[in-house]
Amino acid sequence: MATTNKKASNGRQRVTRSDSESARWISGLVIIFIALFMAASVLFSYFCWEGDQSGLQLSTEERETLGVTPENMCGWLGARVGMWLVDQSFGLFGLLLPIIVLLLGVRVIRKRPLLVNHLALSLVLVMLLGSLTLGFAWVEVEPLCLDRMGWSLRY
């Protein structure tokens, strides 16, 4: 059933929405809120990463016993998301992933097909190539991954 406009007796138009439209709006808003949570987690992780990393290394029982609270405004989940996006995967370019998710949520609300548009593809390319480039720019002479595998760069 599509959206219909009906004139009420008092001159106002009454809009009725179908269940599928309501579900589309709700899912789009949920995706947008997830993107905003991810963006806030990443931004706060740049400012309070030291306290969050030391707290995340403890178990939940140890955190409760010691009374350790997260410095990230999004809580422990936000600290974990920020650490995953910034420290363990994309670094500075981890800010682009929430933007891509936000674009997806807006696209769902605007009733566009869920095809990956040029902007999202470009952001993914910039995110991957940017994180790889920064990783190679600040690599040490002998990377840690080579030492773990038993390889060496010395001749």
C-alpha positions in Angstrom: 0.0 0.0 0.0 1.5 3.4 -1.0 1.2 6.7 0.8 -2.1 8.3 0.3 -3.2 11.9 1.0 -6.8 12.3 2.1 -8.6 15.5 2.9 -10.2 15.5 6.3 -13.3 17.4 7.1 -11.4 20.3 8.7 -9.3 20.9 5.5 -6.1 19.2 6.7 -4.5 16.4 4.7 -4.2 13.1 6.5 -1.2 11.1 5.5 -1.3 7.3 5.9 1.9 5.3 5.7 2.3 1.6 5.0 4.2 -0.7 7.2 7.0 -1.1 4.8 7.5 2.7 4.7 7.6 2.9 8.5 10.1 0.0 8.6 12.3 1.7 6.0 12.3 4.9 8.1 13.0 3.1 11.3 15.8 1.0 9.8 17.3 4.1 8.2 17.3 6.0 11.5 18.8 3.1 13.3 21.6 2.9 10.8 22.2 6.7 11.2 22.3 6.4 15.0 24.8 3.6 14.7 27.0 5.8 12.4 26.8 8.7 14.8 27.8 6.4 17.7 30.7 5.1 15.7 31.8 8.6 14.8 31.6 9.7 18.4 33.5 6.6 19.6 36.3 7.3 17.1 36.6 11.0 17.9 36.6 10.4 21.7 39.2 7.6 21.3 41.6 10.2 19.9 41.4 12.2 23.1 41.3 9.5 25.8 43.0 6.4 24.3 45.4 5.8 27.1 42.9 5.2 29.9 40.6 3.2 27.6 43.3 0.9 26.4 44.5 0.1 30.0 40.8 -0.5 31.0 40.1 -2.7 28.0 43.0 -5.0 28.8 41.3 -5.9 32.1 38.4 -8.3 32.3 35.0 -7.0 33.3 35.3 -8.5 36.8 38.6 -6.7 37.3 37.2 -3.5 36.0 34.3 -3.7 38.5 36.6 -4.7 41.3 39.1 -1.9 40.7 36.4 0.6 39.8 37.8 1.5 36.5 35.5 3.7 34.4 35.9 4.5 30.7 37.2 7.9 29.7 35.4 7.5 26.3 32.0 9.3 26.5 30.4 6.3 24.7 31.3 3.9 27.4 33.2 0.6 27.1 31.5 -0.3 23.9 32.6 3.1 22.4 36.1 2.5 23.6 36.2 -0.9 22.0 34.8 0.4 18.7 37.2 3.3 18.7 40.2 1.0 19.5 39.1 -1.4 16.7 38.6 1.3 14.1 41.7 3.4 14.9 44.3 1.2 16.6 43.7 -2.2 15.1 42.5 -1.4 11.6 42.5 1.9 9.7 44.2 4.5 11.9 43.4 8.1 11.1 41.2 7.0 8.2 38.9 5.1 10.5 36.8 8.2 10.6 35.6 7.5 7.1 33.8 4.2 8.0 31.1 6.0 10.1 30.7 8.4 7.2 30.1 5.5 4.8 27.5 4.0 7.2 25.8 7.4 7.6 25.5 7.6 3.8 23.9 4.2 3.8 21.4 5.2 6.4 20.5 8.4 4.4 20.2 6.4 1.3 17.7 3.9 3.0 15.6 6.8 4.2 15.5 8.5 0.8 14.2 5.3 -0.7 17.1 4.8 -3.1 18.3 1.4 -4.1 21.0 0.0 -1.9 23.6 0.2 -4.6 27.0 1.4 -3.6 27.3 4.9 -5.1 30.4 6.6 -6.3 30.9 8.6 -3.1 30.9 5.5 -0.8 33.2 3.6 -3.2 35.6 6.6 -3.3 35.6 6.8 0.5 36.3 3.1 0.8 39.2 3.5 -1.6 40.6 6.5 0.2 40.2 4.7 3.5 42.1 1.6 2.4 44.8 3.3 0.4 45.3 6.0 3.0 45.7 3.6 5.9 48.1 1.5 3.8 50.1 4.6 2.8 50.4 5.9 6.3 51.4 2.4 7.4 54.2 2.2 5.0 55.3 5.8 5.7 55.9 5.2 9.4 57.1 1.6 9.2 60.2 0.8 11.1 63.3 -0.7 9.5 62.4 -4.1 10.8 58.6 -4.6 11.1 57.2 -6.6 14.0 55.3 -9.0 11.8 58.6 -10.2 10.2 60.1 -10.8 13.7 57.1 -12.9 14.7 57.3 -15.1 11.7 61.0 -15.6 12.1 62.0 -13.6 9.1 64.6 -10.9 9.1 65.6 -8.0 6.8 69.3 -8.3 7.7 71.6 -9.8 5.1 
